[in-house]
Amino acid sequence: MNLNRLWAPVCLTLFATVAHAQNGSVVPPVSAEPTSKPAPAESQLVPEKPSNPSSHAPSFAGRVLKDPAPIQQLYMEYLEYRQRLYSSSQNISLGDRAKLDAAFGYWFNPSTALRFRLDIDPDKYGDDQNLTSKFELRLFHRYENFEFQADLDINGDEGGHGGTSIGPDNDSKDTWIAYKPTESLRMIFRPYNLGTEIGQAFRTLDVARVYYINGTPAYISNLPIEDESIRSKTVAGIELQWAPTDALSLYVGAGSTSFYYPTNSDFNIEQNAASESWKAKEDRAYKAGIVYKNDDINFVTEYATHMNAAETGAMLDSALSVQYTQWVGNFVGNVEWTATRAGTEAYRLSKDFSWFQDTTPFHPVYSDYYGVKQDWLGKTDSAVMAKAGWKVGSWVPYVSYKHLGKYFIDRSLESAAKLRTADETASHGGLGIFGLGGYYSVGKFIFQPEVEFMEAKNEVFGSSSDIREDRVLSELKKKNTVFSMSTRYSY
């Protein structure tokens, strides 16, 4: 993104404006010291996550106790970099499909903060590097029992004319207004996204993501006409959190959104894609979860669903996940089970998500080489992982095993919607992954090298020496070896 023209002055102006507004009115935290001798700014601390009832929890790399954020100091909140460095089925260069997520924060006082975030994630935003990056500005403020947070996008070279725009991220779950009537109860209004991503090792995209056709065309074809386009939105809603203890929290949420859909009852986007009129329809979403964290245990169970996956072209109808991490002395174990139910009419979109993938004949729903709907549509399946490690000094070496069902859908490259046979008539048929790796801690940095040996029931893995324009002619194989590296930093 070309952000070097205007985003810096905009950000500096925001810094100066808020700093000027707070000048002379910064209220230090409650202290036992006399008010005439306030503590120095660098010792005035606030929770690193005001919305999280527990500031520490165990991870597989080790027990984590993050330092609180400093007041009136710019600091790096976190950084995560992950990339596949080698794959026996692909020609990978350094930087290809790399994930980078980094955030800098600044607390003006214990109630007001500003945060910059760079998010590069090809699995979430697509393969085009111009579309995989998001630069965000996040504003937080607390007033008595209320908390406000706005998540804004900064877009460089907007419209291709060198301009820069700033505005709300209209599918972000990180824009919200919260009210805490008691210490244990919190009500949150999320105006853009209820927050329906599920799973950790097997992470889905937003379950309640709606796709609809903008422009209300009389007939839908493989190429858009005039102002026709595919639009997407996430379901907004209200969430209720209850934290009876510092370790335990429970939440439920519900919301709805509207979308345009043809009025004729016989409309079918593949068989009868014509309609003279359109109307607004509703999709409702629900979620619930339990989180328990202490010094030795991290337990999460979460569920999300929405009611109108078929008419919204959604990839998923619902998802459920259970995750458990346990430390016993130097031993650490982690298990996860995640299940998904796929949508029945999932739209197959182009790389820029603006219209359907251009196929001849036209098949807007995921179909194979012969025009038959792919087998995972409308199916329920799951993935499971077991992982065990032993702490030796700064190292936590581990072994792991994953199994993905043949209809399981998540955001990874091994999803049943992505890893398919040459003619796309079947997925991997069931994928087993044996992993060896380790976590190495250096101060606040954690390095994680990992090698995974994959074996599928069907031939789905390509070869860097057999690349063809027509994939159906490629000779595929059942095995693949992947080496990846992750680096994490947390303040």
Stockholm file with secondary structure:
# STOCKHOLM 1.0

chainA/1-491         MNLNRLWAPVCLTLFATVAHAQNGSVVPPVSAEPTSKPAPAESQLVPEKPSNPSSHAPSFAGRVLKDPAPIQQLYMEYLEYRQRLYSSSQNISLGDRAKLDAAFGYWFNPSTALRFRLDIDPDKYGDDQNLTSKFELRLFHRYENFEFQADLDINGDEGGHGGTSIGPDNDSKDTWIAYKPTESLRMIFRPYNLGTEIGQAFRTLDVARVYYINGTPAYISNLPIEDESIRSKTVAGIELQWAPTDALSLYVGAGSTSFYYPTNSDFNIEQNAASESWKAKEDRAYKAGIVYKNDDINFVTEYATHMNAAETGAMLDSALSVQYTQWVGNFVGNVEWTATRAGTEAYRLSKDFSWFQDTTPFHPVYSDYYGVKQDWLGKTDSAVMAKAGWKVGSWVPYVSYKHLGKYFIDRSLESAAKLRTADETASHGGLGIFGLGGYYSVGKFIFQPEVEFMEAKNEVFGSSSDIREDRVLSELKKKNTVFSMSTRYSY
#=GR chainA/1-491 SS CCCTTTHHHHHHHHHHHHHHHHTTCCCCCCCSSCTTSCCCGGGCEECSCTTCSCSEEEETTEEEECCCEEBTCEEEEEEEEEEEEEETTBCCCTTTTCEEEEEEEEEEETTEEEEEEEEECHHHHCSCTTTSEEEEEEEEEEETTEEEEEEEEEEEEETTTTEEEEEECTTCTTCEEEECSSSSEEEEEESSCCCCCCCSTTCCSCTTEEEEEETCCSBCCSSCCTTCEEEEEECEEEEEEECSSSSEEEEEEEEEEEEEEESCTTCBTTTBCBCSCEEEEEEEEEEEEEEEECSSEEEEEEEEEESCTTTTTCSEEEEEEEEEEEEETTEEEEEEEEEEEECSSCBCBCTTSSSBCCCSSCCCBCBCTTSCBCTTTTCEEEEEEEEEEECBTTEEEEEEEEEECTTCCCSSTTSTTTSBCTTSSSBCSSEEEEEEEEEEEETTEEEEEEEEEEEESSCCBCCTTCCCSSGGGCCCBSEEEEEEEEEEEEC
#=GC SS_cons         CCCTTTHHHHHHHHHHHHHHHHTTCCCCCCCSSCTTSCCCGGGCEECSCTTCSCSEEEETTEEEECCCEEBTCEEEEEEEEEEEEEETTBCCCTTTTCEEEEEEEEEEETTEEEEEEEEECHHHHCSCTTTSEEEEEEEEEEETTEEEEEEEEEEEEETTTTEEEEEECTTCTTCEEEECSSSSEEEEEESSCCCCCCCSTTCCSCTTEEEEEETCCSBCCSSCCTTCEEEEEECEEEEEEECSSSSEEEEEEEEEEEEEEESCTTCBTTTBCBCSCEEEEEEEEEEEEEEEECSSEEEEEEEEEESCTTTTTCSEEEEEEEEEEEEETTEEEEEEEEEEEECSSCBCBCTTSSSBCCCSSCCCBCBCTTSCBCTTTTCEEEEEEEEEEECBTTEEEEEEEEEECTTCCCSSTTSTTTSBCTTSSSBCSSEEEEEEEEEEEETTEEEEEEEEEEEESSCCBCCTTCCCSSGGGCCCBSEEEEEEEEEEEEC
//
